[in-house]
Amino acid sequence: MAKKVKDPGFGYRSSKNAKKIINDDGSSNVIHVNRKSGMHDLYSYLIEVSWWKFFLYVLMIYTLINIFFAILYNLIGIEQITPSTGNTLRDLLNGFFFSAQTITTVGYGGIAPQGLIANIIASFQAMIGLLGFSFITGLLYGRFSKPKAAIKFSKHLIVRDFKEHRAVMFRLMNSRKNMMIEPQVTVTLAVTELDEKLDNYRRNFYQLKLERDKIMYLPTIWTLVHELDEESPLAKYSNDELKNLDAELYILMQYHDEAFSQKLFKIYSYKFDQLQVDQKFMPSFAFNENGDTILDHDKLDRLESM
């Protein structure tokens, strides 16, 4: 008899067209409204954002600051840093280049502040530059030093005959060369069903029993197996019903990473429309002539008929 578990934090209420709560990269798909934010949220965002966005933001802020000070130097009189060319655009460019030299503390010497007001502005701009580049350096260190789980999940679930029953399977791979120590996986099933009494959709949660939920170490690949025996909440469904079932698997993996010397976590989820029937995973590793184990990362998702 399948035993329900309490809500793990996703909520019992649901809808017919509810999307995945967890994205493929493990991030949350929940839209927050009326949420207060602060500087810590900005730091977290800049740590997590993609590299191209990060450098785009740095370039944009750097350019905007220099444009602001270029306009400021022209407003107080460009003559306070360099003789005027008589051309507004050229004077703005001279102000921009002086601003860039000041904020980076380069100071080529070709342009220098002459008046009191220009020196005061340049002094504050130099301080802003030191603080800004210190902040960027901290962000770069945080981005490089933050440990991230290097786990790849197969794109599909499969259901096929297994021993005396059927089984739902997926597999995962260590995408780095370092060893994962004592990896452990917890799988929670969420099934969305229509509550006829309340006339709305409701999630029911089950913790799935795995053939093995913990191993000593993971150098290559691991296939997770949930057998559809009499204790499984999925045993009552046919293969076609499983494929059309409004259900999702929430997966939490944890392991000790020898490179970072700490425990890392990875979250993933599968919708049952990703289920493949009567398929099996192709072998993903083999041995060469010298007896070395060769792991092919491209074969993680490859299936073959039973």
Backbone bond lengths (Angstrom), bond angles and torsions (degrees), N, CA, C in turn:
res aa  C-N    CA-C-N  psi(-1)  N-CA   C-N-CA  omega(-1)  CA-C   N-CA-C  phi
1 M - - - 1.463 - - 1.523 109.20 -
2 A 1.317 115.77 124.56 1.461 119.82 -179.60 1.525 109.98 -68.75
3 K 1.323 116.35 135.44 1.452 121.79 -178.59 1.518 110.20 -108.36
4 K 1.323 115.51 125.69 1.453 120.25 178.80 1.523 109.95 -74.78
5 V 1.327 115.47 152.88 1.461 121.19 174.28 1.517 108.24 -119.09
6 K 1.318 114.99 165.00 1.462 119.68 -179.14 1.528 110.98 -72.18
7 D 1.301 114.56 160.30 1.461 122.09 179.83 1.536 109.83 -55.00
8 P 1.346 118.62 120.35 1.469 120.64 179.62 1.521 113.84 -78.78
9 G 1.333 117.22 3.61 1.458 120.31 179.20 1.516 113.81 124.10
10 F 1.330 117.59 3.27 1.458 121.15 -179.00 1.524 112.45 -95.04
11 G 1.311 117.25 -16.88 1.455 121.13 179.91 1.519 112.08 91.52
12 Y 1.343 116.42 142.93 1.465 121.36 -179.28 1.523 111.84 -77.40
13 R 1.314 116.74 -31.84 1.459 119.39 -176.52 1.523 110.53 -71.89
14 S 1.323 115.92 147.62 1.454 120.62 -179.75 1.520 108.55 -152.36
15 S 1.326 116.50 -175.54 1.458 121.93 176.32 1.524 108.48 -143.57
16 K 1.296 115.27 168.95 1.462 119.97 -175.16 1.519 111.76 -65.19
17 N 1.316 118.04 -34.43 1.465 121.48 -176.44 1.526 112.19 -111.09
18 A 1.336 117.40 29.93 1.460 121.26 -178.53 1.529 111.05 -62.76
19 K 1.317 116.68 132.25 1.458 121.83 179.36 1.525 110.17 -84.42
20 K 1.342 114.69 171.67 1.451 120.28 177.25 1.524 110.45 -63.41
21 I 1.328 116.47 139.10 1.454 121.22 177.22 1.518 110.60 -80.36
22 I 1.333 116.37 -28.95 1.465 121.87 -178.11 1.518 109.20 -113.15
23 N 1.322 116.95 126.82 1.454 121.34 177.05 1.525 110.95 -74.28
24 D 1.338 115.68 169.94 1.460 120.30 -178.44 1.518 112.69 -64.30
25 D 1.336 117.36 -25.95 1.463 119.71 179.09 1.522 112.67 -87.75
26 G 1.338 116.98 4.41 1.457 121.24 178.60 1.509 114.47 91.46
27 S 1.317 118.38 -4.43 1.464 121.58 179.41 1.527 110.49 -80.04
28 S 1.326 115.07 161.90 1.460 120.94 -178.69 1.519 111.00 -79.08
29 N 1.321 115.89 141.85 1.460 121.66 177.49 1.530 111.29 -103.21
30 V 1.327 116.39 16.01 1.465 121.71 -178.56 1.528 109.47 -82.76
31 I 1.318 117.03 131.30 1.470 122.60 177.48 1.528 108.30 -91.64
32 H 1.326 117.05 120.14 1.464 122.15 -178.77 1.529 109.82 -93.67
33 V 1.301 116.06 136.61 1.470 121.26 174.81 1.524 108.67 -126.02
34 N 1.322 115.54 152.61 1.471 122.65 179.32 1.531 112.00 55.37
35 R 1.337 116.05 32.90 1.458 120.43 -179.93 1.516 110.20 -95.69
36 K 1.331 116.46 128.90 1.451 120.78 177.23 1.526 109.24 -78.63
37 S 1.311 116.23 141.21 1.464 120.58 -178.81 1.516 109.50 -130.38
38 G 1.339 115.30 161.30 1.454 120.82 -179.59 1.518 110.78 -147.05
39 M 1.329 115.89 -166.72 1.457 121.38 -177.64 1.527 111.41 -63.29
40 H 1.314 117.35 -34.33 1.464 119.82 179.75 1.532 110.12 -62.62
41 D 1.332 116.97 -36.10 1.466 119.93 177.58 1.517 110.52 -65.73
42 L 1.344 117.15 -37.03 1.458 120.61 177.84 1.522 110.36 -64.19
43 Y 1.326 116.37 -43.78 1.469 120.33 178.66 1.536 110.19 -61.45
44 S 1.328 117.19 -46.29 1.467 120.73 179.98 1.520 111.05 -61.73
45 Y 1.343 115.65 -40.10 1.464 119.12 179.66 1.519 111.46 -63.93
46 L 1.334 116.91 -44.52 1.460 120.74 -178.09 1.523 112.15 -70.41
47 I 1.319 116.95 -23.34 1.469 120.41 175.04 1.520 110.25 -75.12
48 E 1.336 116.85 -36.72 1.457 121.48 -173.72 1.526 113.66 -89.78
49 V 1.344 117.85 -23.89 1.453 120.60 -173.60 1.530 110.50 -63.73
50 S 1.319 117.00 155.47 1.461 121.14 -179.33 1.525 110.90 -62.92
51 W 1.345 116.26 159.21 1.456 120.52 -176.11 1.521 112.06 -62.93
52 W 1.330 117.67 -41.77 1.458 118.49 -177.11 1.527 111.36 -66.68
53 K 1.334 117.48 -35.45 1.463 119.90 176.09 1.526 110.68 -68.60
54 F 1.331 116.08 -39.48 1.464 120.06 -179.55 1.526 110.76 -59.34
55 F 1.334 117.06 -50.19 1.461 119.94 -178.68 1.531 111.69 -70.76
56 L 1.320 117.58 -28.27 1.463 120.24 174.95 1.524 110.45 -65.69
57 Y 1.344 116.54 -43.03 1.466 120.55 177.53 1.533 110.64 -62.20
58 V 1.331 116.83 -43.58 1.468 120.50 179.68 1.521 110.23 -60.55
59 L 1.331 116.56 -45.64 1.469 120.85 -179.55 1.530 111.21 -64.15
60 M 1.335 116.72 -41.68 1.458 120.46 -179.49 1.528 111.32 -64.49
61 I 1.331 116.89 -46.21 1.470 120.54 -178.03 1.527 110.15 -66.18
62 Y 1.331 115.82 -42.76 1.472 120.40 178.04 1.528 110.98 -58.95
63 T 1.324 116.66 -44.55 1.472 121.08 -179.06 1.522 110.98 -67.14
64 L 1.333 117.05 -44.33 1.468 120.35 -178.17 1.527 111.62 -64.63
65 I 1.325 117.53 -39.91 1.463 120.37 178.50 1.521 110.62 -62.53
66 N 1.332 115.99 -44.11 1.469 119.46 -179.58 1.528 111.72 -67.41
67 I 1.324 117.22 -36.18 1.468 120.04 176.02 1.528 110.19 -64.30
68 F 1.344 116.46 -42.19 1.461 120.53 179.11 1.524 111.11 -59.59
69 F 1.331 117.31 -47.19 1.475 119.69 -178.26 1.525 111.32 -72.80
70 A 1.352 116.90 -30.03 1.466 118.82 175.66 1.522 110.37 -62.33
71 I 1.319 116.88 -42.62 1.468 120.96 177.20 1.523 110.33 -65.47
72 L 1.347 116.11 -39.38 1.461 120.61 -179.45 1.533 111.34 -63.85
73 Y 1.328 116.34 -42.82 1.472 119.57 178.72 1.526 111.29 -64.75
74 N 1.314 117.00 -34.94 1.462 119.99 177.55 1.518 111.72 -71.81
75 L 1.331 117.47 -32.23 1.457 120.39 179.58 1.521 111.63 -68.90
76 I 1.336 117.05 -36.66 1.477 119.35 179.41 1.532 111.29 -82.75
77 G 1.346 115.21 -8.99 1.454 120.06 -179.02 1.515 110.87 111.52
78 I 1.301 116.62 111.06 1.457 120.86 -177.30 1.524 111.55 -62.70
79 E 1.365 116.38 -20.00 1.461 120.84 179.15 1.524 112.36 -63.64
80 Q 1.352 117.20 -17.80 1.461 119.64 -179.69 1.534 111.84 -76.31
81 I 1.351 117.28 -8.30 1.472 119.09 174.67 1.529 112.26 -125.68
82 T 1.332 117.34 -28.73 1.465 121.30 179.76 1.526 108.72 -163.34
83 P 1.335 118.99 151.29 1.473 119.90 179.11 1.522 111.67 -59.10
84 S 1.312 115.31 142.46 1.465 120.67 -179.52 1.527 110.17 -71.04
85 T 1.319 116.26 141.68 1.468 121.82 177.05 1.516 111.67 -87.93
86 G 1.320 116.82 -11.85 1.453 120.42 -175.64 1.509 113.20 84.59
87 N 1.322 117.33 -4.30 1.460 123.25 178.77 1.525 108.35 -113.32
88 T 1.329 117.15 122.21 1.472 121.43 -175.26 1.525 112.06 -59.28
89 L 1.335 116.26 -44.60 1.465 119.49 -178.37 1.524 111.36 -64.50
90 R 1.360 116.86 -43.04 1.470 120.02 179.21 1.523 110.72 -64.75
91 D 1.318 117.01 -38.03 1.465 119.95 178.00 1.532 111.14 -66.08
92 L 1.343 116.63 -39.05 1.464 120.16 176.80 1.526 110.92 -63.94
93 L 1.342 116.32 -40.02 1.460 120.13 178.68 1.532 110.86 -65.78
94 N 1.330 117.03 -41.02 1.463 119.75 176.26 1.526 111.26 -61.47
95 G 1.343 116.06 -40.95 1.452 119.85 176.37 1.517 111.92 -64.60
96 F 1.339 116.25 -38.53 1.466 121.08 179.24 1.534 110.59 -64.38
97 F 1.330 116.78 -46.28 1.466 120.04 -177.79 1.529 111.34 -67.74
98 F 1.346 116.91 -37.22 1.461 119.32 175.87 1.532 110.24 -64.73
99 S 1.331 115.57 -39.50 1.461 120.40 178.32 1.532 110.69 -61.54
100 A 1.348 116.21 -43.17 1.469 120.30 179.89 1.522 110.78 -64.06
101 Q 1.339 117.47 -38.73 1.460 120.63 178.73 1.534 110.99 -67.71
102 T 1.319 115.44 -35.83 1.470 119.51 -178.20 1.523 111.27 -73.08
103 I 1.338 116.90 -45.41 1.467 120.04 -174.88 1.522 111.49 -69.42
104 T 1.342 116.56 -26.72 1.467 120.27 177.95 1.525 111.87 -94.75
105 T 1.342 117.00 -0.84 1.475 124.60 -178.50 1.527 111.47 57.16
106 V 1.335 118.02 30.35 1.462 121.36 178.07 1.522 110.15 -74.17
107 G 1.355 116.82 -57.06 1.452 121.64 176.66 1.520 114.04 60.38
108 Y 1.315 117.15 72.88 1.462 120.97 179.79 1.528 112.32 -66.90
109 G 1.302 117.54 -28.35 1.458 120.98 179.65 1.510 114.20 99.24
110 G 1.337 117.21 -10.45 1.458 120.21 179.50 1.510 112.07 -69.80
111 I 1.327 115.48 -33.48 1.459 121.79 177.15 1.520 107.58 -125.69
112 A 1.310 117.70 133.92 1.467 121.26 -179.88 1.522 109.31 -144.92
113 P 1.334 118.07 146.17 1.465 120.60 179.29 1.527 110.80 -68.93
114 Q 1.336 115.08 137.94 1.465 120.78 -178.61 1.522 112.03 -108.58
115 G 1.305 117.41 -43.97 1.453 121.01 -175.82 1.519 112.73 -86.37
116 L 1.329 115.55 167.81 1.459 121.83 -178.98 1.524 111.00 -64.71
117 I 1.335 116.30 -47.44 1.472 119.67 -177.73 1.526 110.79 -62.09
118 A 1.341 116.66 -41.93 1.472 120.12 179.65 1.519 110.78 -63.43
119 N 1.336 117.77 -39.32 1.467 120.87 178.51 1.524 111.77 -65.81
120 I 1.339 116.43 -38.97 1.477 119.84 178.30 1.522 110.54 -64.06
121 I 1.336 116.07 -46.53 1.473 119.98 179.44 1.524 110.64 -61.97
122 A 1.344 117.07 -44.88 1.460 120.70 -179.67 1.522 111.59 -62.75
123 S 1.346 116.80 -36.00 1.469 120.38 178.72 1.520 110.98 -63.44
124 F 1.332 116.76 -46.40 1.463 119.91 178.80 1.526 111.28 -66.80
125 Q 1.339 116.25 -36.19 1.458 117.89 178.87 1.523 111.47 -66.38
126 A 1.325 117.43 -37.84 1.462 120.57 177.11 1.531 110.44 -61.82
127 M 1.344 116.53 -39.56 1.459 119.75 177.85 1.532 110.76 -64.66
128 I 1.338 116.53 -41.89 1.466 120.56 177.54 1.527 110.23 -60.95
129 G 1.343 116.19 -40.46 1.458 120.08 179.01 1.517 112.32 -62.58
130 L 1.339 116.99 -44.19 1.468 120.35 179.45 1.524 111.28 -62.63
131 L 1.332 115.74 -44.86 1.466 119.46 179.17 1.525 111.27 -65.60
132 G 1.337 116.11 -42.29 1.458 120.37 -178.04 1.517 112.58 -63.93
133 F 1.328 116.67 -45.84 1.464 119.24 -178.98 1.531 111.47 -71.33
134 S 1.327 117.22 -28.79 1.466 119.89 173.70 1.526 110.26 -65.26
135 F 1.331 115.45 -41.86 1.463 120.45 178.51 1.527 110.57 -63.75
136 I 1.338 117.27 -43.67 1.465 120.92 179.64 1.523 110.60 -64.88
137 T 1.337 117.24 -40.18 1.468 121.02 177.83 1.524 110.80 -61.18
138 G 1.342 116.31 -41.73 1.466 120.17 177.19 1.518 111.99 -63.20
139 L 1.330 116.24 -40.16 1.460 120.01 178.20 1.528 111.23 -65.54
140 L 1.320 116.89 -40.96 1.462 120.36 178.77 1.525 110.46 -62.84
141 Y 1.330 116.22 -43.52 1.470 119.37 177.85 1.530 110.49 -63.27
142 G 1.343 115.74 -42.79 1.464 119.47 179.83 1.517 112.33 -62.74
143 R 1.329 116.87 -38.50 1.459 120.93 -179.61 1.534 110.95 -68.28
144 F 1.331 116.49 -40.14 1.459 119.74 -179.19 1.523 112.31 -75.62
145 S 1.341 116.52 -36.42 1.460 120.01 -172.89 1.527 113.15 -87.04
146 K 1.332 117.56 -15.84 1.458 118.86 -178.44 1.520 110.65 -67.35
147 P 1.327 118.53 123.13 1.470 120.05 179.61 1.518 111.48 -71.49
148 K 1.305 115.98 135.26 1.454 121.90 178.41 1.521 109.38 -128.95
149 A 1.317 114.88 136.38 1.464 119.49 179.05 1.528 109.69 -68.46
150 A 1.328 115.44 135.21 1.466 121.02 -178.77 1.526 109.03 -109.31
151 I 1.328 115.09 71.44 1.459 120.99 -176.95 1.522 109.24 -122.56
152 K 1.300 117.02 131.85 1.461 123.19 175.32 1.519 108.63 -110.84
153 F 1.326 116.08 129.81 1.452 121.70 177.27 1.523 109.62 -101.51
154 S 1.317 116.12 148.76 1.462 119.77 175.17 1.524 109.57 -64.65
155 K 1.313 116.91 150.10 1.459 121.38 -177.77 1.521 111.93 -70.26
156 H 1.316 117.11 -26.37 1.456 120.43 -172.25 1.527 112.16 -121.79
157 L 1.321 114.19 150.89 1.457 122.31 160.57 1.526 107.48 -87.73
158 I 1.307 116.26 152.96 1.456 118.73 171.88 1.523 109.01 -129.34
159 V 1.327 116.45 152.18 1.457 121.95 171.23 1.525 106.99 -128.93
160 R 1.315 114.99 128.90 1.465 119.37 -177.74 1.522 109.06 -154.08
161 D 1.316 114.96 169.51 1.460 120.12 176.83 1.523 109.34 -63.71
162 F 1.335 114.32 138.85 1.457 119.59 -177.84 1.521 108.74 -150.40
163 K 1.318 115.60 117.65 1.466 121.55 -176.92 1.531 109.18 54.60
164 E 1.315 118.46 -122.94 1.463 121.34 -178.18 1.525 112.30 -92.98
165 H 1.307 117.64 -3.80 1.459 121.27 -177.53 1.523 109.94 -128.95
166 R 1.318 115.42 -153.42 1.456 123.11 169.26 1.523 108.10 -113.15
167 A 1.314 116.07 170.42 1.464 119.54 178.79 1.524 109.77 -149.42
168 V 1.333 114.87 144.93 1.460 122.16 170.94 1.527 107.03 -97.10
169 M 1.326 116.29 132.51 1.460 120.46 -175.31 1.524 111.31 -134.99
170 F 1.290 115.30 150.52 1.461 123.43 165.46 1.515 106.15 -146.64
171 R 1.311 116.09 167.08 1.462 116.74 178.59 1.517 110.84 -140.06
172 L 1.302 114.55 161.86 1.456 121.78 -177.74 1.517 109.34 -138.53
173 M 1.316 113.83 161.84 1.462 120.44 -173.31 1.522 110.76 -137.29
174 N 1.310 115.41 144.23 1.452 121.74 170.00 1.521 107.76 -80.19
175 S 1.325 117.79 110.69 1.468 120.80 -175.50 1.524 112.98 -85.92
176 R 1.340 117.46 -3.46 1.457 120.87 173.20 1.523 109.69 -107.18
177 K 1.336 115.96 169.79 1.456 120.55 -179.25 1.519 112.07 -87.88
178 N 1.354 117.30 -15.07 1.455 118.98 179.37 1.528 110.47 -75.29
179 M 1.321 115.94 161.30 1.456 122.04 -174.23 1.529 111.35 -86.61
180 M 1.341 115.76 136.86 1.463 121.85 171.09 1.530 108.00 -92.33
181 I 1.321 116.14 122.02 1.460 121.28 -176.45 1.528 110.20 -97.46
182 E 1.322 116.48 129.06 1.472 124.27 177.48 1.525 113.19 48.77
183 P 1.325 118.28 55.84 1.470 119.34 174.82 1.526 111.13 -66.56
184 Q 1.309 115.49 141.20 1.467 121.98 -178.89 1.526 108.98 -137.33
185 V 1.329 116.14 138.10 1.460 122.00 -175.85 1.529 110.23 -124.02
186 T 1.334 115.84 134.37 1.462 122.42 172.81 1.521 107.57 -119.98
187 V 1.337 116.73 130.42 1.462 121.72 -177.16 1.528 109.08 -121.23
188 T 1.333 115.72 124.68 1.459 121.76 177.45 1.520 108.75 -115.34
189 L 1.309 116.43 130.75 1.455 122.39 177.79 1.522 109.95 -98.18
190 A 1.341 116.77 131.57 1.461 122.41 174.00 1.521 108.30 -118.07
191 V 1.331 116.20 118.93 1.463 121.70 -179.82 1.520 107.96 -112.37
192 T 1.327 116.28 123.31 1.463 121.51 178.54 1.519 109.53 -93.29
193 E 1.319 115.67 121.58 1.461 121.26 -177.23 1.529 109.87 -132.00
194 L 1.308 115.89 153.72 1.460 121.34 178.63 1.520 109.74 -80.64
195 D 1.330 115.58 122.12 1.459 121.72 175.31 1.531 107.51 -86.90
196 E 1.327 116.42 103.80 1.468 120.55 -173.98 1.528 112.33 -65.24
197 K 1.326 116.82 -29.26 1.466 119.48 -179.43 1.530 111.11 -69.72
198 L 1.325 115.86 -43.61 1.462 120.20 -177.70 1.520 112.48 -95.30
199 D 1.319 116.13 -6.99 1.463 122.99 178.92 1.536 111.36 55.62
200 N 1.325 116.38 44.42 1.464 120.95 173.39 1.525 109.01 -148.31
201 Y 1.307 115.24 171.43 1.460 120.30 -177.31 1.527 110.15 -91.72
202 R 1.324 114.90 143.00 1.451 121.31 -174.95 1.529 109.52 -139.40
203 R 1.312 115.71 140.36 1.460 120.76 176.12 1.523 110.61 -91.24
204 N 1.319 114.65 138.00 1.455 121.72 169.75 1.524 107.84 -115.93
205 F 1.327 116.79 138.00 1.457 121.45 -173.76 1.529 110.57 -114.12
206 Y 1.331 114.13 141.95 1.461 121.46 177.71 1.522 108.18 -139.55
207 Q 1.313 116.30 139.48 1.464 119.47 172.23 1.520 107.93 -92.90
208 L 1.323 116.24 120.99 1.452 120.97 -173.89 1.520 110.86 -83.84
209 K 1.313 114.36 138.06 1.453 121.10 175.61 1.525 108.89 -83.67
210 L 1.313 116.34 128.42 1.454 122.06 -178.88 1.521 110.35 -104.25
211 E 1.316 114.94 152.45 1.462 119.46 175.89 1.532 110.34 -57.57
212 R 1.324 115.23 -42.98 1.464 122.22 171.79 1.519 107.64 -143.92
213 D 1.320 116.64 125.86 1.461 119.48 179.40 1.525 112.36 -107.95
214 K 1.351 116.74 -0.56 1.453 120.78 -179.59 1.517 109.28 -152.32
215 I 1.333 116.38 137.04 1.456 121.35 175.53 1.529 108.91 -131.85
216 M 1.317 116.29 169.52 1.464 120.07 -175.45 1.529 111.61 -71.49
217 Y 1.320 117.37 -45.11 1.456 121.80 -179.00 1.520 108.60 -159.48
218 L 1.336 116.09 161.14 1.458 120.98 -177.05 1.525 109.87 -131.37
219 P 1.339 117.33 97.87 1.456 119.40 176.51 1.522 113.31 -89.81
220 T 1.334 117.87 -22.24 1.469 120.23 -174.15 1.527 111.68 -128.30
221 I 1.311 116.99 -93.60 1.469 121.58 -170.86 1.522 109.57 -139.16
222 W 1.338 115.85 152.77 1.473 120.70 -176.33 1.522 108.10 -138.58
223 T 1.313 116.56 124.35 1.461 121.96 176.08 1.521 108.74 -98.99
224 L 1.327 116.39 121.86 1.465 122.60 179.31 1.521 109.13 -93.17
225 V 1.324 116.41 131.79 1.463 121.81 -172.86 1.520 110.26 -126.10
226 H 1.331 115.62 124.80 1.469 121.39 171.21 1.523 107.62 -114.40
227 E 1.312 116.11 112.77 1.460 121.19 -177.31 1.529 110.58 -80.62
228 L 1.332 116.54 132.84 1.467 121.40 -179.10 1.521 109.78 -86.96
229 D 1.331 114.88 70.14 1.459 120.64 177.77 1.522 109.23 -93.32
230 E 1.326 116.27 -168.02 1.474 120.16 -175.67 1.520 112.48 -66.21
231 E 1.322 118.87 -18.10 1.458 121.65 179.29 1.526 112.81 -91.08
232 S 1.312 117.24 -7.38 1.463 120.41 -176.52 1.526 110.45 -82.77
233 P 1.338 118.21 136.92 1.470 120.88 176.38 1.529 112.39 -71.09
234 L 1.344 117.47 -9.74 1.461 121.47 -179.07 1.520 112.73 -99.90
235 A 1.313 117.18 -3.77 1.463 120.22 -174.49 1.525 112.50 -64.67
236 K 1.330 118.07 -27.91 1.467 121.54 -175.68 1.518 113.28 -76.87
237 Y 1.320 117.44 -9.43 1.455 120.95 -177.01 1.532 110.77 -98.51
238 S 1.334 115.88 141.63 1.455 120.38 172.08 1.530 109.09 -75.51
239 N 1.317 116.42 171.55 1.472 119.48 179.65 1.523 111.76 -61.05
240 D 1.340 116.72 -41.76 1.462 120.00 178.75 1.528 111.27 -66.04
241 E 1.316 116.64 -38.95 1.469 120.46 178.38 1.529 110.63 -66.35
242 L 1.321 117.02 -36.66 1.462 120.47 178.40 1.530 110.77 -62.88
243 K 1.318 115.26 -42.02 1.468 119.27 -177.92 1.526 111.36 -65.40
244 N 1.328 117.37 -30.42 1.470 121.96 -179.23 1.522 112.79 -97.41
245 L 1.332 116.42 4.04 1.452 120.74 -177.09 1.524 110.42 -72.89
246 D 1.323 115.81 135.78 1.467 120.96 176.15 1.526 107.64 -83.63
247 A 1.313 114.91 82.52 1.461 120.51 -174.30 1.520 109.56 -143.53
248 E 1.325 114.52 162.52 1.454 120.67 -179.13 1.523 109.20 -147.81
249 L 1.331 114.98 141.06 1.455 121.18 174.47 1.522 108.85 -99.61
250 Y 1.338 116.83 127.17 1.453 122.21 174.84 1.526 107.75 -105.22
251 I 1.315 115.66 124.31 1.453 121.09 -172.81 1.517 109.75 -118.41
252 L 1.318 115.52 130.55 1.457 121.90 174.42 1.520 107.93 -120.63
253 M 1.324 116.45 119.94 1.458 120.99 176.49 1.517 109.37 -115.19
254 Q 1.303 116.23 138.11 1.451 121.70 176.18 1.520 109.42 -135.00
255 Y 1.318 115.60 146.43 1.455 120.16 179.01 1.516 109.29 -161.03
256 H 1.324 115.92 163.80 1.461 121.41 175.78 1.516 108.09 -94.93
257 D 1.329 115.67 124.61 1.457 121.22 -178.75 1.525 108.68 -97.25
258 E 1.337 116.21 121.13 1.461 119.64 -176.99 1.523 112.35 -70.33
259 A 1.339 118.07 -24.97 1.465 120.60 179.71 1.527 111.08 -70.81
260 F 1.364 117.13 -42.24 1.456 121.36 -179.05 1.529 112.82 -95.25
261 S 1.334 116.53 -10.04 1.475 122.56 -179.55 1.525 111.72 55.58
262 Q 1.323 116.41 43.24 1.452 121.36 175.95 1.522 110.12 -156.66
263 K 1.317 114.54 167.39 1.464 120.26 -179.20 1.528 109.62 -82.59
264 L 1.333 115.48 132.99 1.456 121.77 178.52 1.518 109.94 -116.85
265 F 1.338 115.37 156.61 1.457 121.42 -178.62 1.526 109.66 -128.81
266 K 1.315 115.19 149.83 1.458 121.59 176.04 1.517 108.47 -141.20
267 I 1.353 115.44 132.68 1.461 121.80 179.38 1.519 108.67 -112.96
268 Y 1.314 115.73 141.05 1.458 120.64 178.95 1.523 107.91 -151.12
269 S 1.331 116.38 163.59 1.463 119.47 177.28 1.522 110.29 -148.41
270 Y 1.315 115.40 153.88 1.466 123.32 175.65 1.528 109.13 -126.44
271 K 1.326 116.29 132.51 1.458 120.90 166.06 1.525 108.19 -88.65
272 F 1.307 116.96 152.25 1.458 119.29 -175.04 1.522 113.09 -76.46
273 D 1.331 117.50 -6.36 1.459 117.68 171.20 1.531 111.15 -76.04
274 Q 1.342 116.86 -4.59 1.460 121.92 173.19 1.527 111.51 -91.31
275 L 1.324 116.26 5.37 1.462 121.04 -175.80 1.524 111.40 -79.34
276 Q 1.329 115.89 133.29 1.460 123.05 175.83 1.524 108.51 -111.67
277 V 1.339 115.73 132.35 1.461 121.39 -174.23 1.519 110.44 -99.70
278 D 1.337 115.19 137.83 1.475 123.04 176.24 1.520 111.63 54.83
279 Q 1.319 115.09 41.27 1.460 121.77 173.41 1.524 107.94 -120.73
280 K 1.321 115.71 161.13 1.450 120.44 173.68 1.519 109.41 -137.25
281 F 1.326 115.15 155.49 1.451 120.05 -179.65 1.528 110.15 -74.99
282 M 1.330 114.50 138.68 1.456 119.51 175.23 1.527 109.77 -75.16
283 P 1.337 117.42 148.70 1.470 119.35 175.13 1.518 110.54 -58.49
284 S 1.316 116.34 137.14 1.467 120.32 -175.40 1.522 112.94 -109.53
285 F 1.327 117.22 -6.67 1.456 118.00 176.71 1.522 109.89 -136.54
286 A 1.334 114.59 154.52 1.466 121.97 -178.60 1.519 107.48 -147.31
287 F 1.316 116.41 -173.81 1.453 121.98 -178.24 1.526 109.72 -121.88
288 N 1.334 116.39 139.35 1.459 119.67 177.38 1.524 110.22 -88.64
289 E 1.321 116.15 -174.09 1.459 120.54 -175.91 1.527 112.45 -64.26
290 N 1.335 116.30 -26.85 1.471 119.99 179.75 1.523 113.01 -86.86
291 G 1.352 115.98 -0.87 1.456 119.77 -179.61 1.508 114.55 87.49
292 D 1.349 117.50 5.99 1.468 120.84 178.21 1.526 110.19 -75.32
293 T 1.325 116.32 145.04 1.459 121.75 176.55 1.529 109.60 -80.84
294 I 1.322 116.55 124.81 1.454 122.49 -179.29 1.524 108.26 -109.94
295 L 1.335 116.76 116.42 1.464 122.60 -179.77 1.519 109.22 -102.30
296 D 1.329 116.28 120.01 1.465 122.34 -179.73 1.525 109.05 -98.62
297 H 1.318 116.83 108.64 1.467 121.39 -177.08 1.533 111.76 -67.86
298 D 1.317 117.90 -25.58 1.459 121.14 -179.53 1.517 112.49 -71.44
299 K 1.323 117.15 -14.59 1.465 120.09 -177.00 1.533 113.41 -94.65
300 L 1.319 117.28 3.77 1.459 119.88 -179.06 1.517 112.31 -57.56
301 D 1.344 117.49 -39.12 1.456 121.79 -173.72 1.530 113.25 -99.50
302 R 1.303 118.96 -0.54 1.455 120.63 -173.49 1.533 111.37 -78.05
303 L 1.328 114.81 134.34 1.453 122.17 -178.53 1.523 110.08 -118.81
304 E 1.316 114.78 160.55 1.449 121.55 173.37 1.518 108.79 -142.59
305 S 1.322 116.59 153.39 1.470 121.18 -177.91 1.524 110.13 -69.09
306 M 1.327 114.01 151.80 1.467 120.20 178.60 1.530 110.38 -70.59
